[in-house]
């Protein structure tokens, strides 16, 4: 994949707490430098999360 495009979106999920897990799992196969992401404002419109939950 990196041969054809040096950066890629790993998910359309913009929830910051979810992105941590998504990008960590992706970094096991691909270098973190190739991961692009948007993080949305709080409350998150996809997950409905209004604060950080761990």
Secondary structure, 3 states (H helix, E strand, C coil): CCCCCCCEECCCCCCHHHHHHHHHHHHCCCCHHHEECCCCCCCCCCCCCCCCCC
